Amino acid sequence: MDNCQRCKKQTAAIKSRKESFCEECFAKFVSLKQRKRMMGDDFYRDVFKVSYNKDGTHGVGKVVMGFDFQSSCLVALDVIIQVLREQNRQHRGKVGFELDLVAVYEDKENFNNVKESWNAITTFERYSQDDILSHVNIHFIDVNTFYNNKSLRQILVHNVDFDVMAMKWEVNDEFSVADLLKLCPNRNTRNDFWNSIIQHTVKKFAMQSHCSALIWGHSMTKLADQILGMVIKGRGAHVASSLDTDNFDEAYGGSFKNLYPMKDILLSEIDAYIISQGLEPYLVDYTLRRSLLISEEESKKDNTNGMLIKNMTINELVRKYYNDMEGEYSNIVSTVLRTGDKLQTPIKHSEEGVSAKKCSVCSNAIYTDPSLWLRSITVIKGHSIETEEEQDYYNQWKESKVGIETEQYMKLKDTIWKNGEDISLCYGCTINLNGIKGKNIIWPKNDDEELHSVLDEYQLTDGEDENI
């Protein structure tokens, strides 16, 4: 085998971007790229560095990271712990920031898996050799906290003109995220709603904890996948805001900025880092790609090739394309991301000073009315009944399961149109809602009361049992 092209001494174990690395040099390569993003401008430098006040005391920044126990987040955490350890040694026990990890769990089984993984991480010699994890706290949040408030609404889209209205949901029965996902007609819609819920929960925690920076462990591949996926799903106008790391997140109180420190690192590189540094045992529900390992040439096959195309979400299809390209054509991934970074928020063509409306589901800005566009390209109105034969067919349909469900929808629509209020949805959310059975969902009202409602948080303490 060839030697590492960096140190010229150790045997090369990983090959990426046409360069061969030993494990140590590759770890430095990945770490440096993340650190550059963390110290990319004055704002983030002030958040992460150890700073001293005039009286000799030092301030400690507050940082939050969404943590899903998959490869990107584990690598991001690993590098951050290295930074904290270096600060601790260089500044005699002082660090520049405290890190809060937010792990949103789906059910008890998922909770037990991530809790077990975290317990293993805390005893891993790489982290337990000193007291560095005292500066890292983890918060487990039940995803169903999303529905734990008094401001739930039933949102319904009109079956003909695509207008949207909402009415307060008065039903006493509890509604869960699982109930919502069961209504979705396909994996793509479920994935869209799930991502919106996770993002909202993490950002809500970040706002309530008064942090300065919210870290997302998205790789270059993940962000490029997100960009193309948003364009395909009719959310292209939101690309610029989703990548914005310069401005405070105004939808969540304007107290923090979103940061993507892994955006210069390919997912295959992150997976190779996980393997080389012995972090693989701490992954939860994630399959590593070993395409960069020199010793495993036979494993350089895309892990998603076995999945049927018809069963893949849009994001999975885009990811499959990128996975195929990362070997010889990895520059395609970076080109997509650079293009996305150059996009700007659309200019709203309306009276000066009038701000764009916000989507009542995903909270993104709406620059054009999606219902007008959908009406212009869609014919929904049926033809009137003219013959007895057509009447017989209509009567049979009316008595069928579909006919009964349609009648129930029409009654609900009449009720909401009479007692509800107009709301706004973006194009992507309108399409999702229109495809759901009954064309309606239960969703929290996006207001200050909801943002400040208490999250159902579960914190680990010594001797904690597994009751949740």
N, C-alpha and C positions, 0 to 999 in steps of 0.2 A: 504493500500500500504506500501511497505518497505521503509526504509529510505535510503538516499544516502550512498554508501559504502565509500565515501571519507570524507565528513564532519560529518557524523553520525547524523546530525540534521534535515536537510531539507528532504522533501518527494522526493523520486526518481521519475524522469519524463522520463528519457532516459536510455535505456539499450544497451550497445555496448561492444563487446569483452568479454561477460559474466560478465560485471560489471555494476552496477546500479549507475546512477548519478542524482543529482539534476541539475537544469538548470545552476546554477552558477558554480558548479564544472565541469560540462561538457564544459562550455565555456572556463574555464581555461585549461582543458585538451586539447582542440583543439588549443587554442592560444599558449600554450607552445610548441606543436609539430611544429607549423609554425615558431615560434621564434627561435627554435633550428636550423632549416634549414637556417634561415636568418643570424644567427651568427655561421654557421657551420665551417668556417675556417678563417684564417687571412684576406684573400682577402675580403670576404663578411662582416666581422666585420668592416673592414676599410670603406667599402661603407656605412654601415647603422649607425654606432655609431657616436656620437658627438666627433669630434677630434679638438684639439687646436694646432695652430702653435706656434712657439717660441715667436713671437711678441704679443701673446695673442689673435690674431684673430682665427676664427675657419673656417675650410673648410666644404663645403656642397656637399655631393655626389649627383649624378644624376642617378635616377632610372626610368625605363620605365616598364609599365605593359600592356600587351594585355588585353582588358576589353570587355567582351561580354555580360554583364548584366545577367549572369547565376550564379548558386549558388556558384561555386568554386571561381570565381572572386570576388563576393560580400563578401564572408568570408575573402578572402585574403586582400581585401581593408579594411575591418572592423578591422582586427588585426593590419594592418600597421598603421591605424589611431590611434589605441591605443598606439602603439610604439611612434609615433610622439607626441602624447599628453603627454606621460610620459617624453619624452626628453624635451619638451617645459617647463614643470613644474620644472624638476630637474636642468635644465641648464639656467634658467631665460630667457626664450623666444627663446632659440636657439634649433635648430634641426639638426640632422646629415645628412639629405638628403631631396631632393625634389622629388616628385613622379609625373610622367606624365602618364596618362592613355590614351591608344589608342583604340578607338572604331571604328571599320570598319563597315559602314552601307551599306546595299544592295540597297535600293531604298528610295524614299521619305517617304513612309509609315513606313518603318523600322527606318529611321532617326527620325521621329516624336515620335515613341514609345520610343526609347532610350533617346532622348532629354527630353521627359516628365519624364522618370524614373530618369534621373540625376537631373533635377530640384527638384523632390520630395526628392531625397537623400540629396540635399544641405539644405533643410528646415527641415529635420528630426531632432528632438531635440537631438538625440544621437550624431549628428555631428555639429549642429548649435549652441550648448551651448557656444562655444568659437570660436576663429578664426583659428582653426586647419586646416580647408579645404583650407586656403590660401597657404598651402604647397602642395596641390594636384591640378593639372591642368588636364583637359580632352580635348582631341583632337579628333574630329569626322572626319573620312576620308572616302570619297566615294570609294567603292571598284573598281569603274571603273577608278580610278586614275592609276590602274595597266596597263591600255592601253594608258595612256596619255603621250606618248613619240614618238620619231621619229625612234626608232630602232626596229620596229615590223617585225617579220619574219613569213613566212608560212612554217611550218614544216610538212613534209610528210614521211610516212613509206612505203617502197616498199612492194607490195602485195605478192611477191614471196620469196625474200631473206631477208626481214626484215631490210635491211639497211635503214638509215635515212638521208635525205638531207633537206636543208632549203634555201629559197630564200627571199630576201627582199620583204615585202608586199607593193605594190605600189598603192593599191586601195585607192581612196579618201574617200570612205564611212567610217563612224565611226564604230568601232567594240567594243562591250561591253562584260562584263562578262556574261550577260544573253544570248548573242548570242552564246558564247562558251558552256554554260551549255545546251542549246537547242540541240546541236550536240551530246551530250553524250547519249549512248544507255540505260543507267540504272542509278539508284540512287548511286550505288557504285562508278562509274566513276565520276559522278558529285561531289560527296563528296570528292574524291581524289583531283580533280582539285581545288575545292573550298578551301580546307585546305591548299594547296600549295600557293594559291593566298593570303589568309589571313596571313599565316606565313611570306611570302615574304614582304607584306606591313608593318607588325608590325616590322620586323627586319630592314627593310629599314628606317623606322622612327627612330628606336633605333640608327642606325648607324649615321644618319644625325643629331641627337640631341646630339651626343657624350656622351652617357650615359656609366656608368660602368657596370651596371647589367640590364638584361632584365628578368622580372618576368613573368612566365607562371602559371596561376592558375589551373594547372592540378592536380586532386586528385590522390591518389594511384590507384583507380579503373580506372581512365582515362588513366594513364600511362600504366597499365597492359593491358588494352584494346588496346592501341596503339601498344604495343609490339607484341601481338598475331596477330593483324590486319596486321602489317607490314610483319610478317613472311608469313601469308597466301597469301598476295598480291605480294609476291616475292621481298619484300624490307627488308628482314632479315639482309642484310649486313649493313643497315643503322641504326639498333637499337642502337648500341653503340654511334654513333655520335649524335643521337637524344636525348640521355639521358646525354650527356656530360656537366657537370657543372664545370669542372676543367680547361678547356682550353678556350681561347678566340675564338670567332666565326670568323674564317679566311675568310669565304665566304662573310662576311659583314664588311670588313676592320679591323678585329681583335681588335676592340676597346671595346667590351663588352663580358661578359659571360652570358650564359643562366642559370636561376635558377628556380627550382621547389620547392618552400617552402611548398607546400601542399602534397608532395609525401608520407608522413607518415600517411595521413588521408583518410579514406574510403569516397566514395561519399555519402553513406547513413549517415555518421557522419556529413558531411558538410551540407546536407539537414536538419538534425536534429538541427544543430546550427542555420541555417537560421530561422527555425520555432521558436525556443526557444528565439531568440534575436529580434524577430519582424521585420525581414528583408524581409519577403515574398512579401510585396507589391511592391518591387523594382525590382523584377525579370521580364525579358522580354522573352517571348516564351520559357518558361521552366516549366515543371511539377515536383513538389517535390515528393520525396518518403518519406513516414512517417513510414517506417518499424521499426525504433528504438524507437518510442514513446510508452511508456508503456500504455498510455491512449487510444491508437488507435489500439488495437490488430486486429480489423477487416480490417484495412488498410494495413496490412503487405503482400500485394500481389503485385507482380512485375507490375509496371505501363506499361511495354511493352508487357505484355501477350496478349493484345487485338490486336496487330499488326500481320498481316499475315507474316509467315516466308519468303515467296517468295518476299515480299516487303521490306525486311530489308537489309541494307548494311552489309558488313562483320563486320564493327565495332559495329553495332547495335546487330548483332548476338552474338558477343563476350561479349558485355555489358550485354545482357540478361542472358548469362551464369553466368557472375560475380554477377549480381543482385540476381540470384537464390542461389549463393554460399555464399553471404556476411553474411547470418545469422549464420548458424552453421559451415560453412567452410570458414570463411573470411581469414584464413591463406593461402588459395590457391592464393588469389589476391596478397598478400605480397610476396609469393614464386615466382610468375611470375616476379614481379618487381625486387626482389633481383637477380634472374637469369639474367634478362636483364642488371642490373648494373654490373654484372661480365663479360659481353661480352666485347671484345676488337675490335677495328677497324681491319678488315682483312688485312693480309700482302699481298701486291701485288707481285705476282710471275713474276717479270720482271727484267730488268737490274737495278742494284743498282743506286739509285738517280733519277729514273723515277717516277714521281708522278702520281697518278690515275687521269683519265679524270673526268670531271664534267658533270653531266647530264644537258642538255640545257633547261630542263623544271623545275625539282625540285632542281637542283644545288647540289645534293648529289654525292658523289664519285662513280665511276664505276670501279669495280675490275675485272670483266670478261665481254667479249663482248656478250650481250644478243642475237644478231642476229645469232651468231654461234650456240648457244644452241637451239634457236627456229628452225633453219634450220635442226638441227639434229633430232628433234622430230616431225616435221610437214611435211606433203606432200601437197603442194599447186598447183603444176603444173597439169593442166587438160589433159585429153586424147584427141588426135587429132580426128577430124571428119572423119568418114569412110564411112557413108552411106547417101543416100539422105534424109532418115527419120531424121537422126541426124542433117543434115543441116537445114531441115525445123524447127526442134525444136530450133536450135540455132538462126535462123532468127527471130522466134517468141520471144525468150528471148531478143534478141538484140533490138527489138522494144518496149519491155516492159519498165516500169519505172526503174526497177533494171538495165536493159541493158543500158539504156540511162545514168543513173548515173555512171555505170561502165566505159562507154566510156568517160565521162567527167573526171573521175578520171585518166584514162590512158593518156589523153591529158595533164592534169596537171602534172602528173608524168614525162612525157617526157620533159615538159618545165622546171621543177625544176631540173631534172637530167642533162639537158643541160646547164642551167644558174646558178644553185645553188651551194652550198658548202656542204661538208660532215660535219655532226655534230654527237654528241653522245647522246644517251638516255639510261637511266638505264632500267632494265628489266620491272619494274612496269610501267614506263611511256610508254615504247614501247607497252606493252599489252593494256594500256588505249587508246593509239593513234590508234592502229590496230583495236580496236572495234568501233571507232567513224565513223560516216557516212562520207565517202570520205577520211578516213584515214589521215586527216590533220587538223591542228589547227593553229590559229594565236597566236603567243606568243612573248613577248618582248625578245630581245637579252640580255643575262646575261653578261653585261660588266660594266665598271666604269661609262660610260655615263648614263646608265639606273639607276644605283644605286644612282647617284647624281641628277637625275632629280627631280624636285620639286613635292612634294605630294600635292594633292588638299585637303587642310585641311580646316575644318570649326570649328572655335573656338567660344564658347559661350561668350558673353559679356553682361553687364547689358543693358536691353532694346532691346536685339536682337530679330529680327523677325524670321519667319520660312522660309524665302526664302533660297533655296539652289540651 
